Amino acid sequence: MAKKVINWLLVLLWMGVIFFASSQPYEKQNMKPLWQEHLPVEEIEKHADFVSFPYAGEEVSMKEDGAANVIEFFVRKAAHVGTYFILAVLLYRAIGRASLAWIFTVLYAMSDEFHQSITPNRTPHWEDVVLDAFGALLGVLVCVLLARRKKKRRY
């Protein structure tokens, strides 16, 4: 019983962390000064000036945006995957079913993007929900594989 309560408390805590993070305006989460101070952005721009691709109806480009912006873009998108990986793992531990853990994680990701739509200086993107769903899928897959491995060791 105590284990179940702890698992659900961890789920709620992590959801709170996600909610708090998406409540912050972009200006409070801007990491570009950090990258500019600690990374050789000019060298990166010189050697990776070919990097350019569309995302959410806009072009992400090393030439146009600079290395600090492109690095921040990748860090933010990796954070989406990692954040929802963790939520899916926590939900799997609380629920015990991969499909439900994935569905609830994706529903929370959708609600988070809606939350961003009503938060000043934040922009919701359905593409971010896709990244979140991918992170959730990875999380439940890892859980399922570990559960199968543990089950095989018992027998």
Phi and psi in radians as a Rosetta constraint file:
Dihedral C 1 N 2 CA 2 C 2 CIRCULARHARMONIC -1.090 0.35
Dihedral N 2 CA 2 C 2 N 3 CIRCULARHARMONIC -0.653 0.35
Dihedral C 2 N 3 CA 3 C 3 CIRCULARHARMONIC -1.098 0.35
Dihedral N 3 CA 3 C 3 N 4 CIRCULARHARMONIC -0.725 0.35
Dihedral C 3 N 4 CA 4 C 4 CIRCULARHARMONIC -1.115 0.35
Dihedral N 4 CA 4 C 4 N 5 CIRCULARHARMONIC -0.757 0.35
Dihedral C 4 N 5 CA 5 C 5 CIRCULARHARMONIC -1.092 0.35
Dihedral N 5 CA 5 C 5 N 6 CIRCULARHARMONIC -0.774 0.35
Dihedral C 5 N 6 CA 6 C 6 CIRCULARHARMONIC -1.089 0.35
Dihedral N 6 CA 6 C 6 N 7 CIRCULARHARMONIC -0.756 0.35
Dihedral C 6 N 7 CA 7 C 7 CIRCULARHARMONIC -1.025 0.35
Dihedral N 7 CA 7 C 7 N 8 CIRCULARHARMONIC -0.774 0.35
Dihedral C 7 N 8 CA 8 C 8 CIRCULARHARMONIC -1.215 0.35
Dihedral N 8 CA 8 C 8 N 9 CIRCULARHARMONIC -0.617 0.35
Dihedral C 8 N 9 CA 9 C 9 CIRCULARHARMONIC -1.105 0.35
Dihedral N 9 CA 9 C 9 N 10 CIRCULARHARMONIC -0.689 0.35
Dihedral C 9 N 10 CA 10 C 10 CIRCULARHARMONIC -1.124 0.35
Dihedral N 10 CA 10 C 10 N 11 CIRCULARHARMONIC -0.690 0.35
Dihedral C 10 N 11 CA 11 C 11 CIRCULARHARMONIC -1.048 0.35
Dihedral N 11 CA 11 C 11 N 12 CIRCULARHARMONIC -0.870 0.35
Dihedral C 11 N 12 CA 12 C 12 CIRCULARHARMONIC -1.126 0.35
Dihedral N 12 CA 12 C 12 N 13 CIRCULARHARMONIC -0.677 0.35
Dihedral C 12 N 13 CA 13 C 13 CIRCULARHARMONIC -1.078 0.35
Dihedral N 13 CA 13 C 13 N 14 CIRCULARHARMONIC -0.808 0.35
Dihedral C 13 N 14 CA 14 C 14 CIRCULARHARMONIC -1.152 0.35
Dihedral N 14 CA 14 C 14 N 15 CIRCULARHARMONIC -0.684 0.35
Dihedral C 14 N 15 CA 15 C 15 CIRCULARHARMONIC -1.073 0.35
Dihedral N 15 CA 15 C 15 N 16 CIRCULARHARMONIC -0.661 0.35
Dihedral C 15 N 16 CA 16 C 16 CIRCULARHARMONIC -1.114 0.35
Dihedral N 16 CA 16 C 16 N 17 CIRCULARHARMONIC -0.711 0.35
Dihedral C 16 N 17 CA 17 C 17 CIRCULARHARMONIC -1.065 0.35
Dihedral N 17 CA 17 C 17 N 18 CIRCULARHARMONIC -0.789 0.35
Dihedral C 17 N 18 CA 18 C 18 CIRCULARHARMONIC -1.088 0.35
Dihedral N 18 CA 18 C 18 N 19 CIRCULARHARMONIC -0.805 0.35
Dihedral C 18 N 19 CA 19 C 19 CIRCULARHARMONIC -1.048 0.35
Dihedral N 19 CA 19 C 19 N 20 CIRCULARHARMONIC -0.792 0.35
Dihedral C 19 N 20 CA 20 C 20 CIRCULARHARMONIC -1.064 0.35
Dihedral N 20 CA 20 C 20 N 21 CIRCULARHARMONIC -0.794 0.35
Dihedral C 20 N 21 CA 21 C 21 CIRCULARHARMONIC -1.081 0.35
Dihedral N 21 CA 21 C 21 N 22 CIRCULARHARMONIC -0.707 0.35
Dihedral C 21 N 22 CA 22 C 22 CIRCULARHARMONIC -1.385 0.35
Dihedral N 22 CA 22 C 22 N 23 CIRCULARHARMONIC -0.142 0.35
Dihedral C 22 N 23 CA 23 C 23 CIRCULARHARMONIC -1.433 0.35
Dihedral N 23 CA 23 C 23 N 24 CIRCULARHARMONIC -0.294 0.35
Dihedral C 23 N 24 CA 24 C 24 CIRCULARHARMONIC -1.392 0.35
Dihedral N 24 CA 24 C 24 N 25 CIRCULARHARMONIC 2.309 0.35
Dihedral C 24 N 25 CA 25 C 25 CIRCULARHARMONIC -1.154 0.35
Dihedral N 25 CA 25 C 25 N 26 CIRCULARHARMONIC 2.737 0.35
Dihedral C 25 N 26 CA 26 C 26 CIRCULARHARMONIC -0.915 0.35
Dihedral N 26 CA 26 C 26 N 27 CIRCULARHARMONIC -0.702 0.35
Dihedral C 26 N 27 CA 27 C 27 CIRCULARHARMONIC -0.999 0.35
Dihedral N 27 CA 27 C 27 N 28 CIRCULARHARMONIC -0.549 0.35
Dihedral C 27 N 28 CA 28 C 28 CIRCULARHARMONIC -1.403 0.35
Dihedral N 28 CA 28 C 28 N 29 CIRCULARHARMONIC -0.190 0.35
Dihedral C 28 N 29 CA 29 C 29 CIRCULARHARMONIC -1.990 0.35
Dihedral N 29 CA 29 C 29 N 30 CIRCULARHARMONIC 0.113 0.35
Dihedral C 29 N 30 CA 30 C 30 CIRCULARHARMONIC -1.139 0.35
Dihedral N 30 CA 30 C 30 N 31 CIRCULARHARMONIC 2.067 0.35
Dihedral C 30 N 31 CA 31 C 31 CIRCULARHARMONIC -1.802 0.35
Dihedral N 31 CA 31 C 31 N 32 CIRCULARHARMONIC -0.028 0.35
Dihedral C 31 N 32 CA 32 C 32 CIRCULARHARMONIC -1.006 0.35
Dihedral N 32 CA 32 C 32 N 33 CIRCULARHARMONIC -0.744 0.35
Dihedral C 32 N 33 CA 33 C 33 CIRCULARHARMONIC -1.024 0.35
Dihedral N 33 CA 33 C 33 N 34 CIRCULARHARMONIC -0.633 0.35
Dihedral C 33 N 34 CA 34 C 34 CIRCULARHARMONIC -1.083 0.35
Dihedral N 34 CA 34 C 34 N 35 CIRCULARHARMONIC -0.822 0.35
Dihedral C 34 N 35 CA 35 C 35 CIRCULARHARMONIC -1.120 0.35
Dihedral N 35 CA 35 C 35 N 36 CIRCULARHARMONIC -0.724 0.35
Dihedral C 35 N 36 CA 36 C 36 CIRCULARHARMONIC -1.144 0.35
Dihedral N 36 CA 36 C 36 N 37 CIRCULARHARMONIC -0.578 0.35
Dihedral C 36 N 37 CA 37 C 37 CIRCULARHARMONIC -1.373 0.35
Dihedral N 37 CA 37 C 37 N 38 CIRCULARHARMONIC -0.631 0.35
Dihedral C 37 N 38 CA 38 C 38 CIRCULARHARMONIC -1.911 0.35
Dihedral N 38 CA 38 C 38 N 39 CIRCULARHARMONIC -0.111 0.35
Dihedral C 38 N 39 CA 39 C 39 CIRCULARHARMONIC -2.115 0.35
Dihedral N 39 CA 39 C 39 N 40 CIRCULARHARMONIC 2.616 0.35
Dihedral C 39 N 40 CA 40 C 40 CIRCULARHARMONIC -1.363 0.35
Dihedral N 40 CA 40 C 40 N 41 CIRCULARHARMONIC 1.275 0.35
Dihedral C 40 N 41 CA 41 C 41 CIRCULARHARMONIC -1.073 0.35
Dihedral N 41 CA 41 C 41 N 42 CIRCULARHARMONIC -0.605 0.35
Dihedral C 41 N 42 CA 42 C 42 CIRCULARHARMONIC -1.128 0.35
Dihedral N 42 CA 42 C 42 N 43 CIRCULARHARMONIC -0.727 0.35
Dihedral C 42 N 43 CA 43 C 43 CIRCULARHARMONIC -1.131 0.35
Dihedral N 43 CA 43 C 43 N 44 CIRCULARHARMONIC -0.749 0.35
Dihedral C 43 N 44 CA 44 C 44 CIRCULARHARMONIC -1.064 0.35
Dihedral N 44 CA 44 C 44 N 45 CIRCULARHARMONIC -0.796 0.35
Dihedral C 44 N 45 CA 45 C 45 CIRCULARHARMONIC -1.070 0.35
Dihedral N 45 CA 45 C 45 N 46 CIRCULARHARMONIC -0.684 0.35
Dihedral C 45 N 46 CA 46 C 46 CIRCULARHARMONIC -1.152 0.35
Dihedral N 46 CA 46 C 46 N 47 CIRCULARHARMONIC -0.711 0.35
Dihedral C 46 N 47 CA 47 C 47 CIRCULARHARMONIC -1.608 0.35
Dihedral N 47 CA 47 C 47 N 48 CIRCULARHARMONIC -0.257 0.35
Dihedral C 47 N 48 CA 48 C 48 CIRCULARHARMONIC -2.177 0.35
Dihedral N 48 CA 48 C 48 N 49 CIRCULARHARMONIC 0.530 0.35
Dihedral C 48 N 49 CA 49 C 49 CIRCULARHARMONIC -1.164 0.35
Dihedral N 49 CA 49 C 49 N 50 CIRCULARHARMONIC -0.215 0.35
Dihedral C 49 N 50 CA 50 C 50 CIRCULARHARMONIC -1.389 0.35
Dihedral N 50 CA 50 C 50 N 51 CIRCULARHARMONIC -0.224 0.35
Dihedral C 50 N 51 CA 51 C 51 CIRCULARHARMONIC -1.196 0.35
Dihedral N 51 CA 51 C 51 N 52 CIRCULARHARMONIC 2.069 0.35
Dihedral C 51 N 52 CA 52 C 52 CIRCULARHARMONIC -2.850 0.35
Dihedral N 52 CA 52 C 52 N 53 CIRCULARHARMONIC 2.273 0.35
Dihedral C 52 N 53 CA 53 C 53 CIRCULARHARMONIC -2.810 0.35
Dihedral N 53 CA 53 C 53 N 54 CIRCULARHARMONIC 2.740 0.35
Dihedral C 53 N 54 CA 54 C 54 CIRCULARHARMONIC -1.486 0.35
Dihedral N 54 CA 54 C 54 N 55 CIRCULARHARMONIC 2.543 0.35
Dihedral C 54 N 55 CA 55 C 55 CIRCULARHARMONIC -2.659 0.35
Dihedral N 55 CA 55 C 55 N 56 CIRCULARHARMONIC 2.194 0.35
Dihedral C 55 N 56 CA 56 C 56 CIRCULARHARMONIC 0.950 0.35
Dihedral N 56 CA 56 C 56 N 57 CIRCULARHARMONIC 0.709 0.35
Dihedral C 56 N 57 CA 57 C 57 CIRCULARHARMONIC 1.386 0.35
Dihedral N 57 CA 57 C 57 N 58 CIRCULARHARMONIC 0.111 0.35
Dihedral C 57 N 58 CA 58 C 58 CIRCULARHARMONIC -2.253 0.35
Dihedral N 58 CA 58 C 58 N 59 CIRCULARHARMONIC 2.787 0.35
Dihedral C 58 N 59 CA 59 C 59 CIRCULARHARMONIC -1.637 0.35
Dihedral N 59 CA 59 C 59 N 60 CIRCULARHARMONIC 2.252 0.35
Dihedral C 59 N 60 CA 60 C 60 CIRCULARHARMONIC -1.750 0.35
Dihedral N 60 CA 60 C 60 N 61 CIRCULARHARMONIC 2.049 0.35
Dihedral C 60 N 61 CA 61 C 61 CIRCULARHARMONIC -2.436 0.35
Dihedral N 61 CA 61 C 61 N 62 CIRCULARHARMONIC 2.288 0.35
Dihedral C 61 N 62 CA 62 C 62 CIRCULARHARMONIC -1.099 0.35
Dihedral N 62 CA 62 C 62 N 63 CIRCULARHARMONIC -0.741 0.35
Dihedral C 62 N 63 CA 63 C 63 CIRCULARHARMONIC -1.122 0.35
Dihedral N 63 CA 63 C 63 N 64 CIRCULARHARMONIC -0.799 0.35
Dihedral C 63 N 64 CA 64 C 64 CIRCULARHARMONIC -1.418 0.35
Dihedral N 64 CA 64 C 64 N 65 CIRCULARHARMONIC -0.700 0.35
Dihedral C 64 N 65 CA 65 C 65 CIRCULARHARMONIC -1.704 0.35
Dihedral N 65 CA 65 C 65 N 66 CIRCULARHARMONIC -0.431 0.35
Dihedral C 65 N 66 CA 66 C 66 CIRCULARHARMONIC 1.527 0.35
Dihedral N 66 CA 66 C 66 N 67 CIRCULARHARMONIC 2.809 0.35
Dihedral C 66 N 67 CA 67 C 67 CIRCULARHARMONIC -1.105 0.35
Dihedral N 67 CA 67 C 67 N 68 CIRCULARHARMONIC -0.712 0.35
Dihedral C 67 N 68 CA 68 C 68 CIRCULARHARMONIC -1.048 0.35
Dihedral N 68 CA 68 C 68 N 69 CIRCULARHARMONIC -0.728 0.35
Dihedral C 68 N 69 CA 69 C 69 CIRCULARHARMONIC -1.181 0.35
Dihedral N 69 CA 69 C 69 N 70 CIRCULARHARMONIC -0.743 0.35
Dihedral C 69 N 70 CA 70 C 70 CIRCULARHARMONIC -1.190 0.35
Dihedral N 70 CA 70 C 70 N 71 CIRCULARHARMONIC -0.723 0.35
Dihedral C 70 N 71 CA 71 C 71 CIRCULARHARMONIC -1.086 0.35
Dihedral N 71 CA 71 C 71 N 72 CIRCULARHARMONIC -0.786 0.35
Dihedral C 71 N 72 CA 72 C 72 CIRCULARHARMONIC -1.047 0.35
Dihedral N 72 CA 72 C 72 N 73 CIRCULARHARMONIC -0.706 0.35
Dihedral C 72 N 73 CA 73 C 73 CIRCULARHARMONIC -0.987 0.35
Dihedral N 73 CA 73 C 73 N 74 CIRCULARHARMONIC -0.878 0.35
Dihedral C 73 N 74 CA 74 C 74 CIRCULARHARMONIC -1.151 0.35
Dihedral N 74 CA 74 C 74 N 75 CIRCULARHARMONIC -0.674 0.35
Dihedral C 74 N 75 CA 75 C 75 CIRCULARHARMONIC -1.115 0.35
Dihedral N 75 CA 75 C 75 N 76 CIRCULARHARMONIC -0.766 0.35
Dihedral C 75 N 76 CA 76 C 76 CIRCULARHARMONIC -1.096 0.35
Dihedral N 76 CA 76 C 76 N 77 CIRCULARHARMONIC -0.731 0.35
Dihedral C 76 N 77 CA 77 C 77 CIRCULARHARMONIC -1.241 0.35
Dihedral N 77 CA 77 C 77 N 78 CIRCULARHARMONIC -0.632 0.35
Dihedral C 77 N 78 CA 78 C 78 CIRCULARHARMONIC -1.127 0.35
Dihedral N 78 CA 78 C 78 N 79 CIRCULARHARMONIC -0.616 0.35
Dihedral C 78 N 79 CA 79 C 79 CIRCULARHARMONIC -1.116 0.35
Dihedral N 79 CA 79 C 79 N 80 CIRCULARHARMONIC -0.646 0.35
Dihedral C 79 N 80 CA 80 C 80 CIRCULARHARMONIC -1.028 0.35
Dihedral N 80 CA 80 C 80 N 81 CIRCULARHARMONIC -0.878 0.35
Dihedral C 80 N 81 CA 81 C 81 CIRCULARHARMONIC -1.072 0.35
Dihedral N 81 CA 81 C 81 N 82 CIRCULARHARMONIC -0.850 0.35
Dihedral C 81 N 82 CA 82 C 82 CIRCULARHARMONIC -1.144 0.35
Dihedral N 82 CA 82 C 82 N 83 CIRCULARHARMONIC -0.707 0.35
Dihedral C 82 N 83 CA 83 C 83 CIRCULARHARMONIC -1.089 0.35
Dihedral N 83 CA 83 C 83 N 84 CIRCULARHARMONIC -0.772 0.35
Dihedral C 83 N 84 CA 84 C 84 CIRCULARHARMONIC -1.448 0.35
Dihedral N 84 CA 84 C 84 N 85 CIRCULARHARMONIC -0.354 0.35
Dihedral C 84 N 85 CA 85 C 85 CIRCULARHARMONIC -1.039 0.35
Dihedral N 85 CA 85 C 85 N 86 CIRCULARHARMONIC -0.878 0.35
Dihedral C 85 N 86 CA 86 C 86 CIRCULARHARMONIC -1.095 0.35
Dihedral N 86 CA 86 C 86 N 87 CIRCULARHARMONIC -0.785 0.35
Dihedral C 86 N 87 CA 87 C 87 CIRCULARHARMONIC -1.062 0.35
Dihedral N 87 CA 87 C 87 N 88 CIRCULARHARMONIC -0.731 0.35
Dihedral C 87 N 88 CA 88 C 88 CIRCULARHARMONIC -1.111 0.35
Dihedral N 88 CA 88 C 88 N 89 CIRCULARHARMONIC -0.715 0.35
Dihedral C 88 N 89 CA 89 C 89 CIRCULARHARMONIC -1.091 0.35
Dihedral N 89 CA 89 C 89 N 90 CIRCULARHARMONIC -0.793 0.35
Dihedral C 89 N 90 CA 90 C 90 CIRCULARHARMONIC -1.107 0.35
Dihedral N 90 CA 90 C 90 N 91 CIRCULARHARMONIC -0.732 0.35
Dihedral C 90 N 91 CA 91 C 91 CIRCULARHARMONIC -1.159 0.35
Dihedral N 91 CA 91 C 91 N 92 CIRCULARHARMONIC -0.669 0.35
Dihedral C 91 N 92 CA 92 C 92 CIRCULARHARMONIC -1.051 0.35
Dihedral N 92 CA 92 C 92 N 93 CIRCULARHARMONIC -0.765 0.35
Dihedral C 92 N 93 CA 93 C 93 CIRCULARHARMONIC -1.127 0.35
Dihedral N 93 CA 93 C 93 N 94 CIRCULARHARMONIC -0.594 0.35
Dihedral C 93 N 94 CA 94 C 94 CIRCULARHARMONIC -1.377 0.35
Dihedral N 94 CA 94 C 94 N 95 CIRCULARHARMONIC -0.683 0.35
Dihedral C 94 N 95 CA 95 C 95 CIRCULARHARMONIC -1.636 0.35
Dihedral N 95 CA 95 C 95 N 96 CIRCULARHARMONIC -0.739 0.35
Dihedral C 95 N 96 CA 96 C 96 CIRCULARHARMONIC 1.551 0.35
Dihedral N 96 CA 96 C 96 N 97 CIRCULARHARMONIC 0.047 0.35
Dihedral C 96 N 97 CA 97 C 97 CIRCULARHARMONIC -2.213 0.35
Dihedral N 97 CA 97 C 97 N 98 CIRCULARHARMONIC 2.173 0.35
Dihedral C 97 N 98 CA 98 C 98 CIRCULARHARMONIC -1.083 0.35
Dihedral N 98 CA 98 C 98 N 99 CIRCULARHARMONIC -0.784 0.35
Dihedral C 98 N 99 CA 99 C 99 CIRCULARHARMONIC -1.084 0.35
Dihedral N 99 CA 99 C 99 N 100 CIRCULARHARMONIC -0.779 0.35
Dihedral C 99 N 100 CA 100 C 100 CIRCULARHARMONIC -1.182 0.35
Dihedral N 100 CA 100 C 100 N 101 CIRCULARHARMONIC -0.677 0.35
Dihedral C 100 N 101 CA 101 C 101 CIRCULARHARMONIC -1.057 0.35
Dihedral N 101 CA 101 C 101 N 102 CIRCULARHARMONIC -0.761 0.35
Dihedral C 101 N 102 CA 102 C 102 CIRCULARHARMONIC -1.149 0.35
Dihedral N 102 CA 102 C 102 N 103 CIRCULARHARMONIC -0.815 0.35
Dihedral C 102 N 103 CA 103 C 103 CIRCULARHARMONIC -1.059 0.35
Dihedral N 103 CA 103 C 103 N 104 CIRCULARHARMONIC -0.838 0.35
Dihedral C 103 N 104 CA 104 C 104 CIRCULARHARMONIC -1.134 0.35
Dihedral N 104 CA 104 C 104 N 105 CIRCULARHARMONIC -0.616 0.35
Dihedral C 104 N 105 CA 105 C 105 CIRCULARHARMONIC -1.145 0.35
Dihedral N 105 CA 105 C 105 N 106 CIRCULARHARMONIC -0.780 0.35
Dihedral C 105 N 106 CA 106 C 106 CIRCULARHARMONIC -1.147 0.35
Dihedral N 106 CA 106 C 106 N 107 CIRCULARHARMONIC -0.691 0.35
Dihedral C 106 N 107 CA 107 C 107 CIRCULARHARMONIC -1.077 0.35
Dihedral N 107 CA 107 C 107 N 108 CIRCULARHARMONIC -0.696 0.35
Dihedral C 107 N 108 CA 108 C 108 CIRCULARHARMONIC -1.167 0.35
Dihedral N 108 CA 108 C 108 N 109 CIRCULARHARMONIC -0.667 0.35
Dihedral C 108 N 109 CA 109 C 109 CIRCULARHARMONIC -1.067 0.35
Dihedral N 109 CA 109 C 109 N 110 CIRCULARHARMONIC -0.727 0.35
Dihedral C 109 N 110 CA 110 C 110 CIRCULARHARMONIC -1.117 0.35
Dihedral N 110 CA 110 C 110 N 111 CIRCULARHARMONIC -0.737 0.35
Dihedral C 110 N 111 CA 111 C 111 CIRCULARHARMONIC -1.158 0.35
Dihedral N 111 CA 111 C 111 N 112 CIRCULARHARMONIC -0.576 0.35
Dihedral C 111 N 112 CA 112 C 112 CIRCULARHARMONIC -1.157 0.35
Dihedral N 112 CA 112 C 112 N 113 CIRCULARHARMONIC -0.725 0.35
Dihedral C 112 N 113 CA 113 C 113 CIRCULARHARMONIC -1.146 0.35
Dihedral N 113 CA 113 C 113 N 114 CIRCULARHARMONIC -0.660 0.35
Dihedral C 113 N 114 CA 114 C 114 CIRCULARHARMONIC -1.070 0.35
Dihedral N 114 CA 114 C 114 N 115 CIRCULARHARMONIC -0.776 0.35
Dihedral C 114 N 115 CA 115 C 115 CIRCULARHARMONIC -0.990 0.35
Dihedral N 115 CA 115 C 115 N 116 CIRCULARHARMONIC -0.706 0.35
Dihedral C 115 N 116 CA 116 C 116 CIRCULARHARMONIC -1.140 0.35
Dihedral N 116 CA 116 C 116 N 117 CIRCULARHARMONIC -0.505 0.35
Dihedral C 116 N 117 CA 117 C 117 CIRCULARHARMONIC -1.180 0.35
Dihedral N 117 CA 117 C 117 N 118 CIRCULARHARMONIC -0.374 0.35
Dihedral C 117 N 118 CA 118 C 118 CIRCULARHARMONIC -1.890 0.35
Dihedral N 118 CA 118 C 118 N 119 CIRCULARHARMONIC 0.164 0.35
Dihedral C 118 N 119 CA 119 C 119 CIRCULARHARMONIC -1.756 0.35
Dihedral N 119 CA 119 C 119 N 120 CIRCULARHARMONIC 2.246 0.35
Dihedral C 119 N 120 CA 120 C 120 CIRCULARHARMONIC -0.985 0.35
Dihedral N 120 CA 120 C 120 N 121 CIRCULARHARMONIC 2.444 0.35
Dihedral C 120 N 121 CA 121 C 121 CIRCULARHARMONIC 1.055 0.35
Dihedral N 121 CA 121 C 121 N 122 CIRCULARHARMONIC 0.472 0.35
Dihedral C 121 N 122 CA 122 C 122 CIRCULARHARMONIC -2.147 0.35
Dihedral N 122 CA 122 C 122 N 123 CIRCULARHARMONIC 2.553 0.35
Dihedral C 122 N 123 CA 123 C 123 CIRCULARHARMONIC -2.189 0.35
Dihedral N 123 CA 123 C 123 N 124 CIRCULARHARMONIC 2.121 0.35
Dihedral C 123 N 124 CA 124 C 124 CIRCULARHARMONIC -1.382 0.35
Dihedral N 124 CA 124 C 124 N 125 CIRCULARHARMONIC 2.543 0.35
Dihedral C 124 N 125 CA 125 C 125 CIRCULARHARMONIC -2.402 0.35
Dihedral N 125 CA 125 C 125 N 126 CIRCULARHARMONIC 2.288 0.35
Dihedral C 125 N 126 CA 126 C 126 CIRCULARHARMONIC -1.133 0.35
Dihedral N 126 CA 126 C 126 N 127 CIRCULARHARMONIC -0.475 0.35
Dihedral C 126 N 127 CA 127 C 127 CIRCULARHARMONIC -1.083 0.35
Dihedral N 127 CA 127 C 127 N 128 CIRCULARHARMONIC -0.560 0.35
Dihedral C 127 N 128 CA 128 C 128 CIRCULARHARMONIC -1.184 0.35
Dihedral N 128 CA 128 C 128 N 129 CIRCULARHARMONIC -0.609 0.35
Dihedral C 128 N 129 CA 129 C 129 CIRCULARHARMONIC -1.118 0.35
Dihedral N 129 CA 129 C 129 N 130 CIRCULARHARMONIC -0.632 0.35
Dihedral C 129 N 130 CA 130 C 130 CIRCULARHARMONIC -1.098 0.35
Dihedral N 130 CA 130 C 130 N 131 CIRCULARHARMONIC -0.769 0.35
Dihedral C 130 N 131 CA 131 C 131 CIRCULARHARMONIC -1.095 0.35
Dihedral N 131 CA 131 C 131 N 132 CIRCULARHARMONIC -0.730 0.35
Dihedral C 131 N 132 CA 132 C 132 CIRCULARHARMONIC -1.069 0.35
Dihedral N 132 CA 132 C 132 N 133 CIRCULARHARMONIC -0.760 0.35
Dihedral C 132 N 133 CA 133 C 133 CIRCULARHARMONIC -1.115 0.35
Dihedral N 133 CA 133 C 133 N 134 CIRCULARHARMONIC -0.650 0.35
Dihedral C 133 N 134 CA 134 C 134 CIRCULARHARMONIC -1.134 0.35
Dihedral N 134 CA 134 C 134 N 135 CIRCULARHARMONIC -0.792 0.35
Dihedral C 134 N 135 CA 135 C 135 CIRCULARHARMONIC -1.036 0.35
Dihedral N 135 CA 135 C 135 N 136 CIRCULARHARMONIC -0.722 0.35
Dihedral C 135 N 136 CA 136 C 136 CIRCULARHARMONIC -1.116 0.35
Dihedral N 136 CA 136 C 136 N 137 CIRCULARHARMONIC -0.721 0.35
Dihedral C 136 N 137 CA 137 C 137 CIRCULARHARMONIC -1.077 0.35
Dihedral N 137 CA 137 C 137 N 138 CIRCULARHARMONIC -0.782 0.35
Dihedral C 137 N 138 CA 138 C 138 CIRCULARHARMONIC -1.042 0.35
Dihedral N 138 CA 138 C 138 N 139 CIRCULARHARMONIC -0.732 0.35
Dihedral C 138 N 139 CA 139 C 139 CIRCULARHARMONIC -1.066 0.35
Dihedral N 139 CA 139 C 139 N 140 CIRCULARHARMONIC -0.837 0.35
Dihedral C 139 N 140 CA 140 C 140 CIRCULARHARMONIC -1.233 0.35
Dihedral N 140 CA 140 C 140 N 141 CIRCULARHARMONIC -0.573 0.35
Dihedral C 140 N 141 CA 141 C 141 CIRCULARHARMONIC -1.106 0.35
Dihedral N 141 CA 141 C 141 N 142 CIRCULARHARMONIC -0.753 0.35
Dihedral C 141 N 142 CA 142 C 142 CIRCULARHARMONIC -1.067 0.35
Dihedral N 142 CA 142 C 142 N 143 CIRCULARHARMONIC -0.765 0.35
Dihedral C 142 N 143 CA 143 C 143 CIRCULARHARMONIC -1.069 0.35
Dihedral N 143 CA 143 C 143 N 144 CIRCULARHARMONIC -0.795 0.35
Dihedral C 143 N 144 CA 144 C 144 CIRCULARHARMONIC -1.108 0.35
Dihedral N 144 CA 144 C 144 N 145 CIRCULARHARMONIC -0.783 0.35
Dihedral C 144 N 145 CA 145 C 145 CIRCULARHARMONIC -1.104 0.35
Dihedral N 145 CA 145 C 145 N 146 CIRCULARHARMONIC -0.731 0.35
Dihedral C 145 N 146 CA 146 C 146 CIRCULARHARMONIC -1.157 0.35
Dihedral N 146 CA 146 C 146 N 147 CIRCULARHARMONIC -0.669 0.35
Dihedral C 146 N 147 CA 147 C 147 CIRCULARHARMONIC -1.132 0.35
Dihedral N 147 CA 147 C 147 N 148 CIRCULARHARMONIC -0.717 0.35
Dihedral C 147 N 148 CA 148 C 148 CIRCULARHARMONIC -1.132 0.35
Dihedral N 148 CA 148 C 148 N 149 CIRCULARHARMONIC -0.733 0.35
Dihedral C 148 N 149 CA 149 C 149 CIRCULARHARMONIC -1.098 0.35
Dihedral N 149 CA 149 C 149 N 150 CIRCULARHARMONIC -0.752 0.35
Dihedral C 149 N 150 CA 150 C 150 CIRCULARHARMONIC -1.117 0.35
Dihedral N 150 CA 150 C 150 N 151 CIRCULARHARMONIC -0.691 0.35
Dihedral C 150 N 151 CA 151 C 151 CIRCULARHARMONIC -1.138 0.35
Dihedral N 151 CA 151 C 151 N 152 CIRCULARHARMONIC -0.722 0.35
Dihedral C 151 N 152 CA 152 C 152 CIRCULARHARMONIC -1.109 0.35
Dihedral N 152 CA 152 C 152 N 153 CIRCULARHARMONIC -0.652 0.35
Dihedral C 152 N 153 CA 153 C 153 CIRCULARHARMONIC -1.168 0.35
Dihedral N 153 CA 153 C 153 N 154 CIRCULARHARMONIC -0.504 0.35
Dihedral C 153 N 154 CA 154 C 154 CIRCULARHARMONIC -1.187 0.35
Dihedral N 154 CA 154 C 154 N 155 CIRCULARHARMONIC -0.557 0.35
